[in-house]
Amino acid sequence: MTDPTPPIHGNLLLVDDDPVLGRVLARALGRRGFQVCAAESADACLERLGDGALPDFALLDLNLGGVSGLKLIPAILQRNPECEIVVLTGYASIPTAVDAVKLGARQYLAKPVDAETIVKAFLEDQAPNPDDAPEETLSVSRLEWEHIQRVLGEHDGNISATARALKMHRRTLQRKLLKRPARE
């Protein structure tokens, strides 16, 4: 009988500020053939890269204690231009997904997500099928959320400028941003 050891895929840099989720993901991805190096902050990630970490894969949380995980993508790609990057977020939006892909991320996944989905995002070809059309349209509240996120991104996160562009009171915009995005 042979030992069912998983194939070794390469070094994975896991950056998530939630220590419990980080440990769970590190263990699950380690069992699936990745050599996991974890960091709990953007600074710890940059320190690992400075210490010579050469990741083949990187799994980044979008929000790292108030710092955008997107800011780490150029540093990771500078260290290894072939690194496959997946961004995880609890607050998915189209503008941040577009930004992540433009910066070099392979995939953008909304939490909660299981380890198998992450592995597929790293290892399978993700070319979109042009025949796949959405079966349902977005709700009005979801469309509003996406529009607000796009305008907020255009104004580099400046709430006041975004509120002016949306012709909305700043406090109203802040209340809308505190809410979770509407389900699709």
C-alpha positions, 0 to 999 in steps of 0.5 A, spaced: 500 500 500 502 506 498 502 512 502 497 517 500 501 523 501 499 530 497 503 532 491 508 538 493 505 544 490 510 549 493 511 555 498 505 559 500 505 565 504 498 566 508 497 573 510 491 574 515 490 578 521 485 573 524 490 568 528 484 562 528 483 563 521 490 563 519 492 557 523 486 553 520 487 555 513 495 554 514 493 547 517 488 545 511 493 548 505 499 544 508 495 538 508 493 539 501 501 540 499 503 547 500 509 549 504 505 554 508 509 560 511 504 565 515 504 572 517 498 576 521 499 583 518 502 587 512 508 589 516 510 581 518 508 579 510 514 585 508 518 582 513 518 575 511 519 577 504 525 581 506 528 575 510 528 571 503 521 568 503 520 566 496 513 564 495 510 560 489 503 562 492 500 568 496 493 568 500 492 575 502 486 577 506 483 584 503 483 588 510 489 587 515 487 591 521 485 597 517 491 596 511 489 593 504 492 587 502 492 589 495 498 594 497 502 587 498 501 585 491 506 589 488 512 587 493 510 579 493 510 580 485 517 584 485 520 578 489 517 573 485 513 575 478 511 568 477 507 568 484 500 566 484 496 570 488 489 569 491 485 575 495 480 573 500 475 578 503 469 578 508 466 584 504 467 583 496 465 588 491 466 589 484 471 595 484 476 591 489 476 585 485 478 589 479 483 592 483 486 586 485 486 583 478 489 589 475 495 589 480 496 581 479 492 577 483 489 571 480 483 570 483 478 574 488 474 570 493 469 572 498 469 569 505 467 564 508 471 559 503 473 552 504 480 550 502 478 546 496 476 552 493 482 556 495 486 550 492 482 550 485 483 558 485 491 557 485 491 551 481 486 551 476 485 555 469 480 560 471 479 563 464 472 565 464 467 561 459 464 566 455 457 562 454 456 563 462 451 568 463 448 570 470 442 567 471 439 573 475 440 580 475 443 584 481 438 587 486 437 594 487 441 594 494 446 590 491 447 595 485 447 601 489 453 598 494 457 596 488 456 603 485 458 606 492 464 602 492 466 604 485 466 611 486 469 610 493 475 607 489 475 612 484 476 617 490 481 613 493 477 612 499 475 619 501 469 619 504 467 626 503 469 627 496 465 620 495 459 623 498 460 630 494 460 625 487 454 621 489 450 628 491 449 624 498 450 627 505 457 624 508 453 621 514 448 618 510 454 615 506 458 613 512 451 609 515 451 605 508 458 603 508 457 601 515 452 596 513 454 589 510 453 589 502 447 586 500 446 579 498 446 578 490 
